[in-house]
Amino acid sequence: MGCRRQPPSQTWRTFLSNHVGQIVAADFFVVPTVTFRLVFVLVLLAHDRRRIRHVAVTAHPTAAWTAQQVREAFPWDETPRYLIHDRDHAFDALGATAKAMGIEEKLTAPHAPWQNPFVERFVGSARRECFDHVIVFSEAGARKLMTLYGSYYEKARTHLALDSEPRLIELAYAFEQATKRRVRPSSTP
């Protein structure tokens, strides 16, 4: 008889939607300084609410440094089930660390940024909203800018304010309530 085909595994998009609360995505991006040196920024972003779990900045990313950042980002009782990242060599030493922490690594396909969409979106937003408008002088300056941008991203961005409602709606409602005149009913004779 012919060979029986195995049922196909779930697609990548199905995996992302099925495990959204258990996924943290990791990615690096590069920030040039005024002296044309490159500073590398590591971002760990939770998929469920797109919250920043950890940001680290270095001029020399190594696999050991990346593994240490993952250990610092997740205390033992808060580890995600899956860590999605690309095939960058800075993630090479992460396998043993992730396995020891109970995290399963999921590698994205080469040249497929759509497989890690939330962290790619964050990287694009950080570049457009922050690093395209300032000149970074050093690694410490990049670290400070990422701290400030991370605070803005967490507290003022529309996708997190009031469970995805724009902050402007809340402010307009509060203004309307504060300026409403209290009119007493007129007494008619």
C-alpha positions in Angstrom: 0.0 0.0 0.0 1.0 3.6 -0.4 2.5 5.6 2.3 0.1 7.5 4.5 0.7 11.2 4.8 1.1 12.7 8.2 -1.4 15.5 9.0 0.3 18.8 8.4 1.6 20.7 11.4 0.1 24.0 12.2 1.2 27.0 10.1 3.3 29.7 11.5 0.4 32.2 11.7 -1.7 29.6 13.6 1.2 28.9 16.0 1.5 32.7 16.7 -2.2 33.1 17.3 -2.5 29.9 19.4 0.4 30.7 21.7 0.2 34.5 21.8 0.3 34.6 25.6 3.3 32.4 25.9 5.6 34.0 23.3 8.4 36.5 23.7 10.1 37.8 20.6 13.8 38.9 20.4 15.6 40.9 17.9 18.6 43.2 17.5 18.8 46.5 15.7 21.7 48.8 15.0 22.1 52.5 15.9 24.9 54.5 14.4 26.7 57.0 16.6 28.1 60.4 15.7 31.6 58.8 15.3 30.1 56.1 12.9 30.4 53.4 15.4 27.6 50.9 15.7 25.6 50.3 18.9 23.5 47.2 19.0 20.1 47.2 20.8 18.5 43.9 21.9 14.8 44.0 22.4 12.7 41.3 24.1 9.0 41.9 23.5 6.0 39.9 24.9 3.5 39.1 22.2 0.3 39.2 24.3 0.2 42.9 25.0 3.3 43.9 23.1 5.0 44.9 26.3 8.7 45.4 26.4 10.2 42.7 28.7 13.8 43.7 28.4 16.1 46.1 26.4 19.8 46.0 26.4 22.4 48.1 24.6 26.0 47.1 23.8 28.8 48.0 21.4 30.0 44.4 21.2 27.1 41.8 21.2 28.4 38.3 21.8 26.4 35.0 22.2 27.3 34.9 25.9 26.2 38.5 26.4 22.8 37.7 24.7 22.3 34.6 26.9 23.0 36.7 30.0 20.4 39.2 28.9 17.8 36.5 28.6 18.6 35.3 32.1 18.3 38.8 33.4 15.0 39.4 31.6 13.1 36.4 32.9 13.1 35.4 36.6 12.6 31.7 37.1 8.9 32.1 37.7 8.2 34.4 34.8 9.7 32.6 31.8 7.8 32.4 28.6 7.2 29.1 26.9 8.5 30.2 23.5 11.3 32.6 22.4 11.1 33.6 18.8 14.3 35.0 17.2 16.1 35.0 13.9 19.2 33.1 13.0 21.7 35.9 14.1 24.9 34.5 15.5 24.5 36.5 18.6 21.7 34.0 19.5 24.1 30.9 19.1 24.8 30.4 22.8 21.1 30.8 23.8 20.2 27.2 23.3 21.6 25.8 26.5 20.4 28.8 28.5 16.9 28.6 27.1 16.6 24.9 27.7 17.8 25.3 31.3 15.1 27.9 31.8 12.4 25.8 30.2 12.1 28.0 27.1 11.6 26.5 23.7 13.4 28.4 20.9 11.6 29.0 17.7 13.7 30.2 14.8 12.3 32.3 12.0 13.0 31.4 8.4 15.8 33.4 6.7 14.6 36.7 5.2 11.1 36.4 6.7 10.5 39.4 9.0 6.7 38.6 8.9 7.4 35.6 11.1 8.5 37.9 14.0 6.0 40.8 13.4 5.6 42.5 16.7 9.3 43.0 17.5 9.9 44.0 13.9 7.2 46.6 14.3 8.7 47.9 17.5 12.1 48.2 15.8 10.6 50.2 13.0 8.7 52.4 15.5 11.9 53.0 17.5 13.8 54.0 14.5 11.1 56.3 13.0 10.0 57.9 16.2 13.2 58.2 18.1 16.5 57.4 16.4 15.7 59.2 13.1 15.4 62.4 15.0 18.4 62.4 17.3 22.1 61.9 17.0 23.5 59.3 19.4 26.9 60.1 20.8 27.7 56.9 22.7 26.5 53.6 24.0 25.4 55.3 27.2 23.4 57.8 25.1 21.7 55.0 23.2 20.9 53.3 26.5 19.3 56.4 27.9 17.3 57.1 24.7 16.0 53.5 24.7 15.0 53.9 28.3 13.1 57.0 27.5 11.6 55.6 24.4 10.6 52.4 26.2 8.8 54.5 28.8 6.9 56.4 26.1 6.1 53.1 24.3 4.7 51.5 27.4 2.7 54.5 28.8 1.7 56.8 26.0 1.3 54.6 22.9 -2.3 54.0 21.7 -2.1 50.2 21.7 -1.7 50.0 25.5 -3.5 53.0 26.8 -6.9 52.1 28.2 -6.9 48.6 26.7 -6.2 49.8 23.2 -8.4 52.9 23.3 -6.7 56.1 22.4 -5.7 58.3 25.3 -7.2 61.3 23.4 -10.7 59.9 23.9 -10.2 59.6 27.7 -8.9 63.2 27.8 -11.7 64.6 25.7 -14.3 62.8 27.9 -12.7 64.1 31.1 -12.6 67.6 29.7 -16.3 67.4 28.7 -17.2 66.2 32.2 -15.2 68.9 33.9 -16.7 71.7 31.8 -20.3 70.6 31.8 -22.4 73.2 33.4 -24.8 72.2 36.0 -28.1 73.8 35.1 -30.7 73.9 37.7 -34.2 73.2 36.5 -36.1 76.4 36.1 -39.1 76.7 38.3 -42.2 77.6 36.3 -45.1 79.5 38.1 
